[in-house]
Amino acid sequence: MSADKNNEVIISVNELSKHFKNKTGKIYALDGITTDIRRGEVLVIIGPSGSGKSTFLRSLNLLERPTEGTITFEGVDITSPESDINKLRQKMGMVFQHFNLFPHLTILDNMTLAPRKLLKMSKEDAEAKALELLERVGLLDRADAYPSQLSGGQKQRIAIVRALCMSPDVLLFDEPTSALDPEMVGEVLDVMKALAKSGMTMAVVTHEMGFAKEVGSRVIFMDEGKIIEEGTPSEIFDNPQNERLQSFLAKVL
Amino acid sequence: MYNFILANRVALDLNSWFAKIKDEFYINFIAEDRYMYLVKGLWMTLRITFFAVLLGIALGVIAAIVRSTHDKTIKEMRPGLAKGLLIFFNAIVKLYLTVIRGTPVVVQLMIMYYIIFASSTNAMLVAVLAFGINSGAYVAEIIRSGIMSIDNGQFEAGRSLGFNYIQTMYYIVIPQALKNVLPALANEFIVLIKETSVSGYVGIMDLTRGGDVIRSRTFVAFMPLFAVAAIYLIIVVIFSKLVTVMERRLRNSER
């Protein structure tokens, strides 16, 4: 894919598990996940619903707390109680299925809030950066609008550039197109493709197999909290080994 | 002829009625500057209400944050000092809400004045504390419902950008929660203005007491009491109007 292959591991996940207890015993949402995400890579996570793919993604910035295992981000074990998760999250942007823009703030304020309060950027610098990003996604004219005035596709593009305003090292996407009307999926995927091309490290949970094939540098197939199969898009889509992956692909392709 | 007499009588009756009103008005409000009881009483009522509202909001926000933080995060928290403190403060806040909401405000006021602050000579300050602490309990539940009504995605978006829990509350959740509960909050303050009318129980010359003093001097109940009622009504109507304008402004900012 991208020429940027210095292969530095940016996130290292080791034996990650999350379980809930109920009367009959433990239920594993995640069951011993081990994988690495390298700089510049676009990792696409696919799988049936309830397979734990979103839980896995949300564990990477500790929105979900794993019960066992470790996640190392840029050399720091973020699962250890001593690590400053708020500081680390500044370097890990996240884009949600339901956008989660702040409805009481304008688009520009949505984007500049975190850089100003957390990175102590000046208002001018933060706004200059936000406007530049808005221009890149073609929404410069909406800077003073409120989220309720935007379409779903526009909201998700804003959510992406809001995360970019913090200059993250990794962007996590949790089903970014699942809540969109079909005609708006393309505009969001285009932004994500452009990002991938620019060398951004991305981890994407998605049902968009076309995106996975075209943009993914590596694809993980998950089911029942485990990684069932892992490989390049062509390995996964053209030559699936596992039976569950084969039946999954038969249903979605 | 008969009609003429009747008309005359009505006119006479009206005349004497007006005269009576005029007299009553004079002795109740003008004579010996009695209207000053109402003016001073109103000023006292407004001061007590204003400071009690401030105290109520401060206490209410703190109590609401403790309660909702407990309810939202306690399951996910690791055992430790922070968790212990949160459980402790949550228990205190729950006790506060139960006691305050379970007893009449006038009893709370008298307990404050005659027992807890028995040595204090500043009745107004005691009243502000009593009404503020009372109001805080109701404000707490209003704001807590506002916080709980905010979609969890807003929390997650704030946290994912790197804001800590308090910052997420402050910049993202509380502003939206307050906006959502503004009508309920306004209602609470309307109730509070009227509740201060029991201040007379601890010898404070508030608006209600002012009217009552006039009544006890002039032995006329109608005028002073209706005057007092009208003044409360006007204040509440003006306040409601202001809140409506504010709500519209806030809503406009999102359209």
HADDOCK unambig.tbl for C-alpha pairs under 7 A between the chains (distance, minus, plus):
assign (segid A and resid 86 and name CA) (segid B and resid 162 and name CA) 4.54 0.50 0.50
assign (segid A and resid 86 and name CA) (segid B and resid 163 and name CA) 6.18 0.50 0.50
assign (segid A and resid 86 and name CA) (segid B and resid 164 and name CA) 5.94 0.50 0.50
assign (segid A and resid 87 and name CA) (segid B and resid 162 and name CA) 6.10 0.50 0.50
assign (segid A and resid 89 and name CA) (segid B and resid 160 and name CA) 5.79 0.50 0.50
assign (segid A and resid 89 and name CA) (segid B and resid 161 and name CA) 6.15 0.50 0.50
assign (segid A and resid 89 and name CA) (segid B and resid 162 and name CA) 4.84 0.50 0.50
assign (segid A and resid 90 and name CA) (segid B and resid 161 and name CA) 5.49 0.50 0.50
assign (segid A and resid 90 and name CA) (segid B and resid 162 and name CA) 4.62 0.50 0.50
assign (segid A and resid 93 and name CA) (segid B and resid 160 and name CA) 6.52 0.50 0.50
assign (segid A and resid 93 and name CA) (segid B and resid 161 and name CA) 6.35 0.50 0.50
assign (segid A and resid 94 and name CA) (segid B and resid 160 and name CA) 6.11 0.50 0.50
assign (segid A and resid 100 and name CA) (segid B and resid 153 and name CA) 5.63 0.50 0.50
assign (segid A and resid 100 and name CA) (segid B and resid 154 and name CA) 5.65 0.50 0.50
assign (segid A and resid 100 and name CA) (segid B and resid 157 and name CA) 6.03 0.50 0.50
assign (segid A and resid 102 and name CA) (segid B and resid 154 and name CA) 6.86 0.50 0.50
assign (segid A and resid 102 and name CA) (segid B and resid 172 and name CA) 6.94 0.50 0.50
assign (segid A and resid 104 and name CA) (segid B and resid 176 and name CA) 6.48 0.50 0.50
assign (segid A and resid 104 and name CA) (segid B and resid 254 and name CA) 6.67 0.50 0.50
assign (segid A and resid 114 and name CA) (segid B and resid 161 and name CA) 6.53 0.50 0.50
assign (segid A and resid 146 and name CA) (segid B and resid 254 and name CA) 5.72 0.50 0.50
assign (segid A and resid 148 and name CA) (segid B and resid 254 and name CA) 6.78 0.50 0.50
assign (segid A and resid 148 and name CA) (segid B and resid 255 and name CA) 6.95 0.50 0.50
assign (segid A and resid 149 and name CA) (segid B and resid 255 and name CA) 6.71 0.50 0.50
assign (segid A and resid 163 and name CA) (segid B and resid 161 and name CA) 6.96 0.50 0.50
